[in-house]
Amino acid sequence: MKAVALQGISKRFGEFWANRNISLDIHEGSIHAVVGENGAGKSTLTNIIYGMLAPTEGTVSVMGKTVRFSSPRQAIAEGIGMVHQHFMLVPDLTVAENIVLGDERSALFAPLDLSSAVRNIARLASEHGMDIDPHARVGELSVGEEQRVEILKLLYRDARILILDEPTAVLTPSETAQLFATLESLRKSGRTIILITHKLDEVMAVSDTVSVMRRGRVVATQNTAGLTKTDIARLMVGRNVLLRVENPPETPGETVLNVRELTWKDARGRERLSKLDFSVRAGEIYGIAGVEGNGQSELLALLWGMAEAGGQSDGSITLLGQPLDGRSPSEIAALGVSFIPEDRLKHAVIGEYSVSENMIFGRHRERRFSRFPGFDKKKVSGYARLMTERYDIRYDTAADPALRSLSGGNQQKIVLAREIDRPGLKLLILAQPTRGVDIGAIETIHRKIIETRDRGIAVLLVSAELDEIVALSSRIGCLYKGSIRHEFQTGEIREGRSREQDFEKEIGRHIT
């Protein structure tokens, strides 16, 4: 039986077609993955199924019934639920209160029978192996536990078709394994899972069928068992893609960044970093692995002179022997430090500015770009074109459009080009450098990071993606509750790359 059948689905926004003539069958009791680059149309398609968007053309059928939703509430009534990448929970309410919110099932002015809901929630959690306390306050849960609450919210509403958008983006390896076990239990119970993800390992591990989207169209739908990761990547991008770039042996030099006994307490007195110790040498990539919320953001803020006002620090941070404590971001940059933040739209670019303007953002005072009393537009434009060629940045160079019109991958490559090309670079700090980036752009970004290391630059890589940490790092520090719990050395990492999944599990044990 077809749980969802799409016939000739198209969606237009003005002159832009986000989806074009998509016909797709998703079978009941299966895990169906939908993959594609950024802008391929995945989100638009799933939003149509969930009733957040109405198609411009085409029809949607659910369990053999033709439907036309005008809101998610109508989709929920037909047994469709969605877990968004960013959870929609109220931190101050309990698990049970969050789950019944909006579906209280009581008469007007009648008291809520929460005890009955709690029993129902506990039963559903037990059936599908989700360990959760219905009375726990959501604000005190881990990210993995919050996700279980979102799934239970759908099951409580008797959803038979579940859409999960990038469900493992912020999960630990153990939480990911738990999620996969839950998905398998749901599939065995007859439910249908639509999985939106960019992680090809997960597609191979849990899905029965995979649909690949490219430029608003479904270019292939096949049984996952008959495909390899390389096959899927080629279908996504339209060319052969290196899933792991060549990483030749490094030749580390002197210590560039030295962090010693670093402790940090925020303005409320909560300790976020605790006697943190690590160093980064010239010509090596030091990777920091860890679940988000274990001090990464605080460390990055201190390194870039953006620490929260009112906080207290102890210990030292030095760059080639010079202290960084108390310096501003511009002073730190002048010492030869480049920083690529985890949120480029908030901290690295201005979407309304042109590509060429963003290409010199933060470097606009360099004399080569100036012409009294302003900028030398010819030199700025020429520099932007040069970086565009070197970093395979794709846009209309003649038009020099606003940066917001580019894909996430091309935006990130602009930031990377600008920061790597900074004169006198000694230390490159990278925070989640490929988050939300196309698989094709990831290949380019990884290659440029390794090229930077091979120029003798010290590189600090902070990433929640263990495969990225393993593929690029010379040494790996496992960050847990604000300190390095374990450090893997170069020989261990090179040996670990030959048994990638087992090695990632080994790292996972040190960060949870």
C-alpha positions in Angstrom: 0.0 0.0 0.0 1.2 3.5 -0.8 1.4 5.6 2.3 2.0 8.7 0.3 1.6 9.1 -3.5 2.7 12.3 -5.3 1.6 12.9 -8.9 3.0 15.8 -11.0 3.9 18.0 -7.9 5.3 21.4 -8.8 5.7 24.4 -6.6 6.5 27.9 -7.9 7.6 31.0 -6.0 7.3 33.9 -8.4 9.4 32.9 -11.4 11.3 30.2 -9.4 10.2 26.6 -9.5 11.3 24.9 -6.3 9.7 21.6 -7.3 9.1 20.5 -10.9 6.8 17.6 -11.9 7.6 15.3 -9.1 5.9 11.9 -9.0 6.9 9.7 -6.1 5.5 6.7 -4.2 6.3 6.1 -0.5 5.2 2.7 0.7 3.6 1.9 4.0 5.9 0.4 6.6 9.1 1.6 5.0 11.9 4.1 5.8 12.2 6.3 2.8 15.2 8.7 2.6 15.1 11.9 0.6 18.5 13.4 -0.1 19.9 16.2 -2.2 22.1 19.3 -2.2 20.9 22.5 -0.6 18.3 24.1 -2.8 17.4 20.8 -4.4 13.8 21.1 -3.2 13.6 18.6 -0.3 12.2 21.0 2.3 9.6 22.3 -0.2 8.5 18.8 -1.0 8.1 17.7 2.6 6.4 20.9 3.5 3.8 20.1 0.8 3.3 16.6 2.3 2.9 18.1 5.8 0.4 20.8 4.7 2.7 23.8 5.3 2.7 24.6 1.6 0.1 24.0 -1.1 1.4 22.7 -4.5 1.1 24.9 -7.6 0.3 21.8 -9.6 -0.2 18.1 -8.9 -2.0 15.9 -6.4 -1.1 14.3 -3.0 -2.7 11.1 -1.9 -2.4 9.6 1.6 -3.3 6.0 2.1 -5.1 6.0 -1.2 -7.1 9.1 -0.5 -6.5 12.3 -2.5 -6.0 15.2 -0.1 -5.3 19.0 -0.4 -4.0 20.3 2.9 -4.2 24.0 3.8 -2.5 23.6 7.2 -0.4 21.1 9.2 -3.5 20.5 11.4 -5.2 18.9 8.4 -2.2 16.7 7.7 -2.1 15.6 11.4 -5.7 14.6 11.1 -4.8 12.3 8.3 -2.0 10.7 10.4 1.0 12.7 9.2 3.5 14.2 11.7 6.8 16.0 11.4 9.8 16.4 13.6 11.6 19.5 12.6 15.3 20.0 12.8 14.8 22.7 15.5 12.6 21.2 18.2 9.3 23.0 19.1 9.1 22.4 22.9 8.4 24.5 25.9 11.3 24.2 28.3 9.4 25.0 31.5 6.7 22.3 30.9 7.1 18.6 31.6 7.4 15.9 29.0 3.8 15.0 29.4 2.6 18.6 29.3 4.5 19.2 26.1 3.1 16.1 24.4 -0.5 16.9 25.2 -0.2 20.6 24.5 -2.7 21.4 21.7 -4.3 17.9 22.0 -5.7 18.0 25.6 -8.7 15.7 24.8 -10.9 17.3 27.5 -14.2 19.1 27.4 -14.4 22.8 27.6 -13.6 24.0 31.1 -13.1 20.4 32.3 -9.9 19.6 34.1 -7.1 18.0 32.2 -6.7 14.2 32.9 -2.9 14.3 32.8 -2.5 11.0 34.6 -4.2 9.1 31.8 -2.0 10.9 29.3 1.1 10.0 31.3 0.1 6.3 31.2 -0.4 6.5 27.4 3.0 8.2 26.9 4.8 5.7 29.1 3.2 2.8 27.1 4.3 4.3 23.8 7.8 5.0 25.0 8.1 1.4 26.3 6.8 -0.1 23.0 9.5 1.7 21.0 12.5 1.6 23.4 12.4 5.3 24.3 13.6 5.8 27.9 12.0 9.0 29.0 10.4 10.3 32.2 6.9 11.8 31.5 7.3 14.0 34.6 10.7 15.4 33.7 11.0 19.1 32.8 12.0 19.5 29.2 14.5 22.2 29.9 16.6 19.7 31.9 16.7 17.0 29.1 19.5 16.2 26.7 19.1 16.9 23.0 18.5 13.2 22.3 15.8 13.1 25.0 14.1 16.2 23.5 13.9 14.4 20.2 12.2 11.4 21.8 9.6 13.8 23.2 9.0 15.2 19.7 8.5 11.6 18.3 6.3 10.7 21.2 4.2 13.8 20.5 3.5 12.4 17.0 2.8 8.9 18.3 0.4 10.3 20.9 -1.5 11.8 18.1 -1.5 8.4 16.3 0.6 9.5 13.4 1.2 6.7 10.9 3.5 8.7 8.6 6.5 10.5 10.3 8.7 13.0 8.6 12.1 13.6 10.2 14.2 16.5 9.1 17.9 16.0 9.7 17.2 14.1 12.9 20.8 13.4 13.9 22.2 16.8 13.3 22.9 17.5 17.0 22.9 13.9 18.4 25.8 12.0 20.0 26.8 8.7 18.4 25.0 6.8 21.2 21.9 8.9 20.8 22.0 8.3 17.0 22.1 4.5 17.6 19.2 4.8 19.9 17.2 6.8 17.3 17.9 4.2 14.7 16.6 1.5 17.0 13.5 3.5 17.5 13.0 4.0 13.8 13.3 0.3 13.2 10.7 -0.4 15.9 8.4 2.1 14.3 8.8 0.6 10.9 8.1 -2.9 12.3 4.9 -1.5 13.8 3.7 -0.6 10.3 4.5 3.1 10.5 6.1 4.9 7.5 9.2 7.1 8.0 10.3 9.9 5.6 13.9 10.7 6.4 15.5 14.0 5.2 19.2 13.8 5.7 22.5 14.8 4.2 24.5 12.0 6.0 25.0 9.2 3.5 26.1 6.7 6.2 22.7 7.1 7.8 20.9 6.6 4.5 22.8 3.3 4.0 22.2 2.2 7.6 18.5 2.7 8.1 16.6 3.3 4.8 14.8 0.8 2.6 14.5 3.2 -0.3 16.2 6.5 -1.3 15.0 9.3 -3.5 17.6 11.7 -4.8 16.6 15.3 -5.7 18.5 17.7 -7.9 17.4 21.2 -9.0 13.8 20.6 -7.9 13.3 17.2 -9.5 13.5 13.7 -8.3 16.3 12.2 -10.5 16.2 8.7 -9.0 14.3 6.5 -6.6 16.0 3.1 -5.8 16.3 0.4 -3.2 19.1 1.5 -0.9 20.5 -2.0 -0.8 21.5 -1.7 -4.5 23.4 1.5 -4.0 26.7 2.7 -2.6 27.5 6.1 -1.0 29.4 7.0 -4.1 26.4 6.2 -6.3 24.1 8.4 -4.2 26.7 11.3 -4.1 27.0 11.2 -7.9 23.3 11.3 -8.3 23.0 14.3 -5.9 25.7 16.4 -7.5 25.7 15.2 -11.1 29.4 14.3 -11.1 31.8 12.1 -9.3 32.5 13.3 -5.7 35.3 12.4 -3.4 33.6 11.5 -0.1 37.0 11.6 1.7 39.8 13.9 0.3 43.4 12.8 0.2 45.1 13.7 3.4 48.9 13.2 3.1 51.1 13.0 6.2 51.7 16.3 8.0 55.0 17.8 9.2 54.2 19.8 12.3 56.4 22.6 13.4 56.5 24.9 16.4 53.6 25.4 18.8 51.4 28.3 17.6 48.4 28.2 19.9 48.8 27.2 23.5 45.9 26.8 25.9 46.8 26.1 29.5 44.6 25.5 32.5 41.8 27.5 30.9 38.8 27.9 33.2 35.8 30.0 32.3 32.7 30.9 34.3 29.8 32.8 32.8 28.1 35.8 34.2 25.9 33.6 36.4 28.9 31.8 37.8 28.4 28.5 35.9 31.6 26.8 34.9 31.8 26.2 31.2 35.5 25.4 30.8 37.5 23.6 33.4 41.3 23.6 33.3 41.3 23.1 29.5 44.7 22.1 28.1 45.7 21.6 24.4 48.0 23.1 21.8 48.1 23.4 18.1 51.3 23.3 16.1 52.2 24.9 12.7 51.3 22.5 9.9 48.8 20.4 11.8 45.0 20.2 12.2 43.9 19.8 15.8 40.4 18.6 15.9 38.1 19.1 18.9 35.3 16.5 19.0 32.4 16.8 21.3 28.6 17.1 21.7 27.5 20.7 21.4 27.1 22.4 24.8 30.3 21.1 26.3 32.2 24.3 26.1 32.9 24.7 22.4 31.1 28.0 22.0 32.8 29.5 25.1 36.2 28.4 23.9 35.7 29.9 20.5 34.4 33.2 22.0 37.5 33.5 24.2 39.9 32.7 21.2 38.2 35.4 19.1 37.9 38.1 21.8 34.1 37.8 22.0 33.7 36.4 25.5 30.4 37.2 27.3 30.6 40.3 29.5 30.7 39.6 33.2 32.4 36.2 32.8 35.5 35.2 34.7 38.5 33.3 33.3 41.6 31.8 34.6 44.5 30.1 32.9 46.2 31.3 29.7 45.8 31.5 25.9 48.9 32.4 23.9 49.7 32.7 20.2 53.4 32.2 19.6 54.0 33.3 23.1 51.8 36.4 23.0 48.8 36.4 25.2 45.4 36.7 23.6 43.5 37.5 26.8 41.8 40.9 26.7 42.4 41.5 23.0 39.6 42.6 20.6 38.8 40.6 17.5 40.6 43.1 15.3 43.7 43.0 17.4 43.6 39.1 17.3 43.2 39.2 13.6 46.2 41.5 13.3 48.3 38.9 15.0 47.6 36.5 12.2 44.4 34.7 13.3 41.5 33.9 11.0 38.1 32.8 12.3 35.3 31.0 10.5 32.3 31.0 12.9 29.6 28.3 13.1 26.9 30.8 12.2 28.2 32.7 9.1 25.0 34.7 8.6 25.3 36.1 12.1 29.0 36.6 12.4 30.8 36.4 9.1 28.7 37.9 6.2 26.1 40.5 5.4 23.4 39.0 3.2 22.3 42.3 1.6 25.9 43.2 0.6 27.3 42.0 -2.7 29.6 39.0 -3.1 32.7 41.2 -3.7 31.9 43.4 -0.7 31.6 40.3 1.5 34.9 39.0 0.0 36.8 41.8 1.8 34.5 42.1 4.8 36.8 42.5 7.9 39.8 43.1 5.6 38.5 46.3 4.0 41.3 48.4 5.6 44.0 46.5 3.7 45.8 49.1 1.4 45.4 46.9 -1.7 41.7 47.5 -1.7 41.7 51.2 -1.0 41.6 54.2 -3.2 41.3 57.6 -1.5 38.7 58.4 -0.2 37.1 55.0 -0.6 37.6 51.6 -2.2 39.3 50.7 -5.5 36.3 48.9 -7.0 38.3 47.5 -9.8 40.8 45.8 -7.5 38.0 44.6 -5.2 36.1 43.1 -8.2 39.3 41.5 -9.6 40.1 40.0 -6.2 36.6 38.6 -5.9 36.9 36.9 -9.4 40.3 35.5 -8.5 38.9 33.9 -5.2 35.8 32.7 -7.1 38.1 30.7 -9.5 40.3 29.3 -6.8 37.5 28.1 -4.6 34.9 27.1 -7.2 32.3 29.7 -6.0 29.3 29.6 -8.4 27.4 32.7 -9.2 27.0 35.3 -11.9 30.3 37.2 -11.6 29.2 39.9 -14.1 26.2 40.8 -11.9 28.0 40.6 -8.5 24.7 39.8 -6.8 23.7 40.1 -3.1 25.3 37.3 -1.1 21.9 36.1 0.2 21.1 34.9 -3.3 23.8 32.2 -3.2 23.5 28.7 -1.8 24.8 28.0 1.7 27.8 26.1 0.2 28.9 29.0 -2.0 28.4 31.5 0.9 30.7 29.3 3.1 33.3 29.1 0.4 33.4 32.9 0.2 34.1 33.1 4.0 36.8 30.4 3.7 38.5 32.1 0.8 38.5 35.5 2.5 39.9 34.1 5.8 42.5 31.6 4.4 43.9 34.4 2.1 44.4 36.8 5.0 48.0 38.2 4.9 50.3 36.8 7.6 48.0 34.0 8.5 49.4 31.9 11.4 46.3 30.3 12.9 43.0 29.3 11.2 40.1 28.6 13.5 37.2 26.7 12.0 33.8 26.1 13.7 31.5 23.6 12.1 32.9 24.5 8.6 30.6 22.3 6.6 27.3 22.7 8.6 24.4 23.0 6.2 26.7 22.7 3.2 26.2 20.7 0.0 28.2 17.4 -0.4 30.0 18.9 -3.4 31.0 22.0 -1.5 32.2 19.8 1.4 34.8 18.3 -0.9 36.2 21.7 -1.9 36.2 23.0 1.7 38.1 19.9 3.0 40.6 20.1 0.3 41.3 23.8 1.0 41.7 23.1 4.7 44.3 20.5 4.0 46.1 22.8 1.6 46.2 25.5 4.3 47.8 23.1 6.8 50.4 22.1 4.2 51.4 25.7 3.9 52.5 25.5 7.5 49.5 27.1 9.0 48.1 25.9 12.4 44.5 24.8 12.1 42.0 24.4 14.9 38.9 22.5 13.8 35.8 22.3 16.0 33.1 20.1 14.6 30.2 17.9 15.7 30.7 15.7 12.6 32.9 12.8 13.7 33.6 11.7 10.1 35.0 15.2 9.4 37.1 15.2 12.5 38.6 11.8 11.7 39.2 12.6 8.0 41.0 15.9 8.6 42.7 15.9 12.0 46.3 15.3 12.9 45.3 15.0 16.6 41.9 14.9 18.2 40.9 16.3 21.6 37.7 14.9 23.0 35.9 17.7 24.8 33.5 16.8 27.6 32.1 19.2 30.3 34.7 21.9 29.4 37.9 19.8 29.5 39.8 17.5 27.2 38.9 14.0 28.5 41.1 12.1 26.0 43.5 13.0 23.2 44.1 10.7 20.1 47.5 11.0 18.5 48.4 11.0 14.8 49.3 7.3 14.6 46.0 6.3 16.3 44.0 8.5 13.9 45.7 7.2 10.7 45.0 3.6 11.9 41.5 4.5 12.8 40.6 5.8 9.3 40.8 2.2 8.1 38.0 1.2 10.5 36.1 4.5 10.4 32.8 3.5 12.1 34.5 1.6 14.9 36.9 4.5 15.5 34.1 7.0 15.6 32.3 4.9 18.2 35.6 4.9 20.2 35.7 8.7 20.0 32.0 8.8 20.9 32.7 7.0 24.2 35.0 9.9 25.3 32.6 12.7 24.5 29.4 11.3 26.2 
